[in-house]
Amino acid sequence: MIQGEAHPTQQGGFIAAVLAGGEGKRLGMDKALLTIDGSIVLDGILSTLSNIFPAILLVVQGYDSPLVEAEDPRATVVADIIPGKGPLVGVYTALEYSTAPYVFIMACDMPYPNPPLIRRLLAEAPGREAVVPRRGEYIEPLFAVYNRDIRDRIRDRVQAGRLKIHELIQELDVRYLEEDEIAACDPGFRSFFNINTLEDLESPQ
């Protein structure tokens, strides 16, 4: 399904978005086409998310993406509103296309999204601008929930060339989900494993 077709994006107050615009330069391939043990990573992600959310956006760099032709019925494909500007634009695009007040956003190279952890993030979202996992000094802004109301602030940052997502997080009213809270849902922190190299494909967590 591509943007413009009907989709129940308001049910439940939450939808999901998968950022699938990464080029995977270190991998030498489109990250949306990654496979582990013969299975397409994105297919597993969509299977997990479709059991939680009434609608999923698949954010790609442009409508020439192979994901458009694939026409997966579980997701609506939308293209980055401002191409080539990185993940912050992907977040902005997801919020702009959503009609639900909150969007769970994750990257397409994270093969093991944990449903209990996702549900915990959603439970903490009402009244916040973002809910972001944090382990020590490290945050996970691409496995997080965002309030649609922040989209204009993201647009202004993008137009000013301020593209660092961590800097945006510092400006928001954020509920950080701390390490012990994460571990209660996902003890191995597998949700945050992401594929950046061929070695990651050969040795999945």
Secondary structure, DSSP 8 states (H G I E B T S, - for coil): -BTTS---TTGGGEEEEEE-----TTTTS-GGG-EETTEEHHHHHHHHHHTT-S-EEEEESSTTSHHHHH--TT-EEEE-SSTTS-HHHHHHHHHHH--SSEEEEEETT-----HHHHHHHHHT-TT-SEEEEEETTEE-TTEEEEEGGGHHHHHHHHHTT---HHHHHHHS-EEEE-HHHHHHH-TT-GGG----SHHHHHS--
